[in-house]
Amino acid sequence: MSRDSDHQEVSVLKLTLHGLEVGYLAGFQNGRNVLTFERSFREDIQRPTFSLITHPNFPRAEKLLSQSWSKQQQLHPVLSNLLPEGAQREWIARGLKVHRDNEFPIFAHLGADLPGALIAEPVDPDQVEGPLLATLGDARPVKIFSDDEARRFSLAGVQMKFSMKEKDGRYNLSSRGELGNWIVKTPSTIHKDLPLNEFTAMTLASQAGVVVPEIKLVGVDQLDNLPGIKLPDESQAYAIKRFDRDGARRVHMEDFAQILVKYPHEKYDSANYEQIGKVIYDYSGDGLGDVQEFAKRLLVNILLANGDAHLKNWSLSYADAVTPRLSPAYDIVTTCVYVENESSFALNLGGGKSWRSVHYDSFKRWSEKVGVPWRAIEPHLKEVMERARDIWPGALKDLPMNAQHKKALKAHWASLPEDFRIQ
């Protein structure tokens, strides 16, 4: 332990996953934070997967677990990406009276209901002893003080969204000790009719064969115990069933910013779709099936003019606590109606980013770089196109997206190259 731990205070969180101790996260007074893994966790070859980079099959996993993960202010990306961004981050930081970049207190505040199955619990100073105490140097363990605010949860993303429990058609903000089973996104003060847009895009994606969770539109008047946030004069919110919750059971998951060890601010420019596809193909419990599903979603994002399919909008989940699988799709929005002259994906695909220059050959180059045979991908893309051309024009008429957005989406369909054009 370096001298910057000497004669200062430190708070400690115990991290558990499916009831097993993963390790301890120490937050020092000077902003430094250190994650140390428990020896019993490191040596357990049947341990639950904390992150793909710690999976026994992942290169250097044992070396990574044998080291302390030390950072300043921000947490390690595997933990940092569990925290919200944007307006929601600001809202929580203001309530805690801390800087938005001082992530340890925010993480401590939200530790009972993080995305996935990880739980972070404060350790009483009297319980900091033995090997753990030795790692803290001369720093003095102190109690983590917290307010009595019961509504604690963390959902990564830039919109205002809440983990809510549905009962008898009402949606209540999750309280301490209770897990929400729906993510509810309230109307946006910036983007008009965003809940209607996302519900429509996700419904069309499902109709094209993409795996999505249960989704619905709910009345804003069905939402109880919301904090005092400003909402526009719109009557409906968007709700998506949490696939990281199964009743009272937590299902672990992580997004690709965590997997590729990137911070949220790097989600647009630090990787490409080939890298994501290769990780899925090489490490998923069903590599071929999941990379075929990934290819279908890439095409659907192009067809729906979603330019925001960045690293945090793709995830792996661990239903059996160990084996990675591509999670259901989420956060598919027709973004071109909100971004003037938008015409590209969030990340590179087959060497390019433009919707209007993408062809089957682009996907063929992508599949070659991923290492999956093109013959295993092409039929799935053609099935998506067949469904989209047959179903979408009629379905769009009855979906709730506003008329201006529908017009823009149809214009987008007509502007695409011939391979992917929808009349």
N, C-alpha and C positions, 0 to 999 in steps of 0.2 A: 504494500500500500504506500502511495507516494505521500510526501509531506503535506500536500494540500488537504489531507484529512485530519491533520493534527489540530487538537484543541478547538474543534468546531462541533456543531450538532449534526446528527444524522437521523433520518427516519427510515424505517425498514418495512417493506411489504413482503409477505410470503405469497409466492405464486404457486397455485395448484391447478392440476389438469386431471379431470375425472377422479378426483380424490387423492391423487398422488402429488407429493411435493416436487415441483420442478426446480425451485431455487428461491433465492431472495434478491430483491431489488432494493438497493440502498440509495437514498437520496440525500446528498450532503448539502450543507448550508450554502456552499459556494456554487451550487448548481450542477455539480458533478453527480452522475448517477452510475451505479455499477450493478450489473446482474451477475450473480454467481450461482452456478448450477449445483444442486445436491449430488453428492457422490452416488447415492442409491439410484437416482434418476439416470445419471450418466451410464452406470454399469448395467442397467436393466435392458437387455436386448429386446424385450417385449414391451418396452415403454410406449405410452401413447405418443403420437407425433405432436410435438410442440410447434415445429415448423418443418417444412420439407428439408431445409438445410440441416436439420438435426436428425432426419430419418436415417436409420442404419445403412440404407442403400445409397445415401447421398455422399459424394466424395467429400472427404475431410470432416465428416460429421463429428467423429469422435474428438478430433482436434478442437473443433469449434466449441464443443461442450466442455472441454477441459480448461478452457480459458474464461476469464471474466470478460464480460462485454461492457466496456466503459465508454461513456459519452458525456458531453457537456451540454446542459440545458435540455436539448432534445434527447429523447430516449433512442435506443437502438431501433432501426427501421421495423424490425419484427414487432416491437411494442408501439412505436410511434404511430404506425398506420392503424392501430386500433382506436385512435382518438379522432374526434370529429374535426372538420376543417371549417374555414370561413365564418359565417355569421354564428353558427352554433358554437364554435370554439370561443369566439369573442363573448358570447352570452355566458358560457360556463366560467371563463376566466374572470369576467367582471364579478360574477357571484362569489368567486373564491378570493377576489382581490389579489390576483397574481397576473404576471405577464403571460400573454397567450403562448409564448415560446418556452415558458418554464413548465415542462411537460410532467414532471414527477407529481406535483400536487394535483394536476388534472387527472392523471392516471389513477392516483390514490382515490380521488373522489368518485371516479366511475368504475372502480375495480370490481364491484359486485355484479355488474351486468355489461361486460364487454362483449363485442362480437365473438362468436365461437364459444369455446368451453373454458377458456382461461379465466381464473378468478384471482384477484389480487386483494389480500386482506392485511390490514395493519398488524404489526407485531408489537406487543407491549414491550417497552424498554427492559422490563425485568426478565423477559423471555429471550432476550438477545444474549446468548452465551456460547461457550465452547468455540468450535471452529468458526462460526459466523462472527462472533465478537472479535476473533483474531484478525478477520479480514478488514475490520473497520479502523485499524490503527488506534490512534488516541482520540478519535471522534467519540462524542458522548451521545448514546442513543436517547432519543426523545419521543414522546407520544405524538402521533399524528392527530392534530386537532381538526375537527370537522364540524360543520354546522349541522342542524337538525333537518336539513332538506332531505326528504325521503325519495324524491324523484330523481334517481340516479340511473343513467344508462349512457352508452356510447355507441354511436352509429357513424361510421366513416362516411364523409360526403359533405358537400357544400350547401345543400338545401336544409331548411328547418324540417326535421323529421323526428318522430318520436316512437319509442317502443311502447306499445299499448296492449292492454289485455281486453279481449272482446268477451262480453257477456250480455246475452239477451239483446243483441243489436246495439249495445252501447260500447264505446271504446274509452277505457280509462288509462291514464298515464300510469305506467308501472311504478309501484311503490317498493320500498326497500324489502328485500326478501321475496319479491314476486317477479317472475319473469314475464315479459311481454311476449305475445305470440304473433303480433302484427307490427310491421313498420308502417306508420301513417305519415304521409307527406302532406303538409298543409299547403294551401294555395300560395303562390309566390307573389311577393310585392314587386318583382322585377319582370318576370316572364308570365305573360297573360295565359290563362287556361292551361297551366302546366300539368295539373292532375289529369285533365281530359286528354292532353297530348300523350302523356306516358301510358295511360290506360289503353288508348287506341294503338300505339306502337307495340306495346307488349302483347295485345290481343292479336294483331296482325302477325307478329313473330311466332306466336303459338300456332296460328293457322297455317304457317309455312313449315311447321314441323319442329320448331325450336322448343326445348324443354324449359318451361317457366313455372314458377310457383303459382299458387292461387292468388288472384288479384281481384280487386273490386273498387268501385267508387263509393264513398260513404259521405253522408251529409256532414258538413262542419258542425251542425247542431247535434250530431251524435257523439261528438268528442267531449269528454269530461276532463276537468282538472288541468286544462292546458295552462301553461304559464302566460303571463301578460305580454304576448307578442303581437305585433301589428299584423293584421291580415287584410287582404284586399276584399272587395265586395264580390266574392265568389262563393258559391254554396256547397261545392264538393271538394273533398280531399281524396287522395289516392292511397290505397292500402294494399300492401303485399305481404303475404304470409311469410314469417321468418323461417327459412330453411335451416337455420342454425339452432332451432328449438323444436323439440318433439315432446309436447306436453311439458312436464317438469324436467325433462332431460335436455342437457346442452349438447349440441353437435359441434365439434370443432371445425373451424374453417380459417382460411387466410387468403388475402388477395395477392395478386402478382407483384405488387410493390413490395410486400413482405417477402415473398418467395425470392425475388431478384435483389433483395436488400437495397431498395431505393426509398428515399423519403417521398412524401406526398408531392412536394414541389417538383419532383423529377418524373412524375407519372406520364408526361407527354413526350419526353425527349431522351429517355435513357434506355430504351429497348424497342423492339419491333415485334410484329406478329409471328415472325419465324421463331424467335427465341421462346415466346410463350408456347407456340405449337410444339416445339421440340421438348420442352419440359413436360408437357402433357403426354406426348407420345412416349417419352422415355421412362416416366415415373408413375403415370396413372395405373391404377389396378386394372383398367381396361384401356390401354393406350390407344389402340386403333379406334375403338368406339368413341372415345372422348375426343380424339383429334378430328374425327369425322363430324361430330357435333360442333366442335369449335369452328370448323370450316363453314358449316351451315350458318352459324351465328355471324361470322365475318361477312358473309354475303348478305344476310338479312340486315345487318347494320348499314351496308352500302345502299340497299334498296330502300331503307327507311330514312335515309339521310341523317344518320346518327354520327356526328363527328366527334363524339365524346367517349368512345369506347377505349379509354386509356387503361393503364395498368391496374388501377383500383377497381375497375368495372369487370374484372375477370377473377374468379376465385376457384380454389380447390376446397373441397370439404372432406371430412374424415368420419363417415357414418359409423365405421367400426373402430374409431379412435386411432387407427394406425394407417390405413390405406388411403392414399389420395385419389379423389375422383373429381372431375370437373363439376362444379356446382351448377344448379339451375341458373338461367339467365336473369339479369336484373338491370335496372337503369338504362333501358333502351328507350330513347326519346328522339323524336324528329327535331333535331337541334337546328336545322337549316332555317327554320322559321324564326329563330331568335338571334342568329348570327348572320349578319349581312354578308352576302356573297360567299358563304361557306361552301366549300367544294371538295373537302378532303377528309380522310380518316384521321383519327387521333395519332396513329402510329403507322410506320411503313409496312406495306404489304407487297411482296415480290419486287422490291426495289422502288416502289412509288407510293404516293399518298392521294392522288387525285381520283375522285369518283368517276370522272369523265374519261379517264384513260385506262380503266380497269377492264380486263377481259378474262376469259377462261385461261389464257396463257399466263396471266398474272398469278392466278391460283396454282397453275402448274409449276411455275418457278418457286412459289411458296412451298408447295408440297415437296419439291426436290430438296430445298434447303432444310426442311424439317426432317426429311429422310423417310417419308411415307410414300408408297407408290401412288402415282397419279390415278391409276385405275381404281384405287380404293376411295378416292375423293370425288372424282368427276360425277359419278352417278348421283351422289348426294346433293351436289350443287344443282344438277339438272332437275332433281326432284323438287328442290326449293323453288326454282324458277317456274316449274309447271304449276305448283300450288299457288304461288303468288299471282301468276297471270290468270289462273282460273278463278281464284277466290277473292283476291284483294279488291279489285275495282267495285264489285258488288257489295262486299262487306263494308267498305269504307263509307258507303252511303248511310249505313245504319249505326255507325260508331259515333261517339260523342265529341270527337275532335271538332274544333270550331271551323266554320266554313272557309275562312281565310287560310288556315293551316292545311285543310284538305286540298285546297287549290294549289298551294305551294308543293305539297307532296306529290300530287298528280303531275305537276310541271317537272318535278325532279325525276319521276319515273320516265317521262318522255325524253329527258335530256341525257339519259344514260346511254352508254355504247350499246350497240345492237344485241350483244350477248345477254345483257341484263335489262333491256328496255321493257317496260310494261305499258301497253297501250290503254 
